[in-house]
Amino acid sequence: MESRVLSVIDEQLAVEFTGKVNILSSLNHQFLGHILFIGGDVIQVIFLKHRGIRAFCELFIQEYALQSFDYVVEPELVEEKERQIHYPYSILKQRLLGVVQMHREALKFRPPENIKIILDSEFLQDTLPITAREFDVLKTLAEWNSPSDLYQHCELMEHEITHALISLRKKGALKVLAPRKE
């Protein structure tokens, strides 16, 4: 898989770039985020509503899902205090590849869009422990019950949501309402 963002980062790494690479939508050139560098090191990524490593992973996954982005390199002064990523690029790259693999596997289990997912009220009285990710999904389900809304409004990454849904379903915390057939 050829990644444009990794190619852009590799170029900046080679020249020990300091500055910003803006991420723009290829369709309308809307600003979606940026990648900050100091001396070729990736120190911060902001993409859509995410920051740090999570933003980097989300950008990579979206690119993997064939989203098209333009990258505009802007040399500028970047201060060390903006650093939120402390890993060397080689470790970041390995982590990205692992996240893409998890994402690819989780796609098989993503729920169909024509259902509604609701919390089973009996589960609230149960004493089964829940993880932080499961809690985030339950919190989002309190407002949104379609899979597309859940994936859009939950702060977790797509594969994390899918795994939390599977786990919650096994614990009996969720009810799935299928559309009526007429």
N, C-alpha and C positions, 0 to 999 in steps of 0.2 A: 504494500500500500504506500503510495507516494503522498506525503503530507507537505502542503505548501508552508504551513506555519513552522514545521520543523526545518524546512529548507531556509526560511527567512532567519530563524534563530541561529542555525549553523553558520550562515553568512556573518551575522553580527558577532558571533562568538569568535570567528576567524580573525576579524579586524579589531577585536576588543572594543566594541562599540559602547558608547555611553549616550543614552538618550531614550527615545520612546518610539515604539512601533504601534501606530494606530490600527485598530481593527475596524474595517468598514464593511457594511453589507454590499455585496457586488450588485445587487438589484437597484438600490436607490442611494448608495453611498452614505447611508446613515451610520453615525458613529456608534459602535457597539462596545468598545473598550480599548484597552491598550496593554502593551507589554513594556515594562521599564527595564533598562539595562544599566549596569555600571561596569565598565571594563570588560564587557562581553558576558558578564554574569546576569542571568535573569533574576531580578530582585523582587518584582511585583507583577502580577497579572490581574487586570480587572476586565471581566467579560460579562455582559448583561447584568444580572443581579449578584454575581459571585466575585469573590476576591481571593487572591493567593493561589495555592495549589489547586483548590476546587475550581477556580475560574480557568486555570490552565487545562485541567482535565475536561471541563465542559466545552471549551473551545475545540480541543482535539476531538472529542466525541462528535460534536456538531460537524466538524470538517469530515470526519469519518462517515457521517450520515449524509454526505454529499452536499452540505451547505457550502455556499461559495462566499468567500470573503476576500477583500482586497486589503493589502498590508502596505501602509505608508510609513516609511522610515523618517524620523525627525531627530536630528542631533540636537540635544539640549542638555542643560545641567540637571543632573538628578542627584538628590541628596541621599546619603546612606540611611537617614531616618525613615525613608519610604520603604525600606526593605521589609518584606513579609515572607520571602522565600529564602531559606538559608541552605538549601541543598545544592550541591554541584549539579550542573546540567546533565551529566551522565546518569545520575540517580533519578532526576526528574523524568528523563526520557524512559528509563526502565519502568518507573511508576506509571507513566502514561500508557505504555504498552500493556501493562497489567490491567489498568482500568478499562481500556478498550476491549480486552479479552472478556472481562466480567460483563461489560455492556453487551457485547455480542451474544454471550450466553443468556443473559437476562431477557433479551428481546424475544426469545422463544416463549417466555412465560408472561409476557405483558398481557394484561386483560384486554378483551375486545372493547371497542368504544361504545357499543350499543347496550351496555349494562349500567346498572347503578350499584355502588358499593356503599353499604351503610353499616354502622356499628350495631352489633347485637347487644341489646340492653342487658341481657343476662350476664354478659362478660364483665360488665362494670362491677358486679358483685363478686366476681371470681377473684381468687388470690394469686392467679398466675402472674409471675413477674413479666414485665415488658422492658424491652431495650429502649434506649434513647431514640433510635431510628423508628422503632414501632410507635413510640409516643408522638414523634413528629408527624407520622402518617395519620395517626388517630386524630391529632389536632387539626390537620388539614381536612380530614373527612368530616369534621364537625361543621364545616362550611360548604364543602364541595363533595359531590358524590359521583360524578362521572370520572372515568379514568383520565380523560384528556385534561379536565380541570385539576384533578389531583396531581398529575405530572407537571402541570404548568405552575401551580401555586405552592407546592411543597418545596421547601428549601433544599431537600436532599437531591442527590444525583439520581438519574433515571434507574440505574441498576440497584441502587440502595432502596428506592421506593418499591421496586418489584420484589426484592428479597424480603422487605418488611411486610408487604402484602401477603406473600406466601406464608411467612411465619405466623402472621396474625390469623390467617385463614385456618392454619393447622391448630391454632389455639382456640378456635371457635369464636373469635372476636368479631368476625365480619359476616354479614349476610350479603349475598349477591342477588340482585333483582334483575331478572332477564326481561327484555321487552315483551309486551303482549303480542301474540300472533293473532291476526285478524282474519 
